[in-house]
């Protein structure tokens, strides 16, 4: 089965630093997502992205967050000035089409630790 | 807004025993319901989903789930657990008008030999 690839698997950063989490979605997919899971809490939706635009975003996705598809294969999540509470597992996902009826393919996640 | 509750944080079963993982949802209309599994070092993998029709749905790896509207539940079952089923299981709900999923906190399954 095709895979969504996320790098790095672990990222440690200092509070206030910028981080970029990288994802390579499945090649023929058009819809891209970021979710995150703070330790012991629920997996939370952050943002969906299609046609180089944000389709939907949660209240978590404030001005400190941005997403980009810089080329035909990568999808990135940038946190401009990290806070302690940004420490979480971040999951990238992609799908062929939009809507909850489409099968989401998730990556294995990037564990972000903000010190 | 929709929400999902998975009341069991950890469950341990013996290999070969049956399994039921509980999931309750809150949503005004008929939701779209999902079960995902995450094995160590892996991404979230879709086990099964319910949109409409037959309330008993079959998934991969021998799992099934039953939608019970009266109980707002979508419990996951497997008649005989294998050691390889040890993982974290997430229930999720979606709505037809959007493309985001709302997840529960997950249930970590351990399997005794």
Interface residues (C-beta under 8 A of the other chain):
Chain A: X3 X4 X6 X31 X33 X35 X40 X41 X42 X43 X44 X45 X48 X55 X56 X58 X91 X93 X95 X98 X99 X100 X101 X102 X103 X104 X105 X106 X107 X108 X109
Chain B: X4 X32 X36 X41 X42 X43 X44 X45 X46 X51 X90 X92 X94 X95 X96 X98 X99 X100 X101 X102 X103 X104 X105 X106
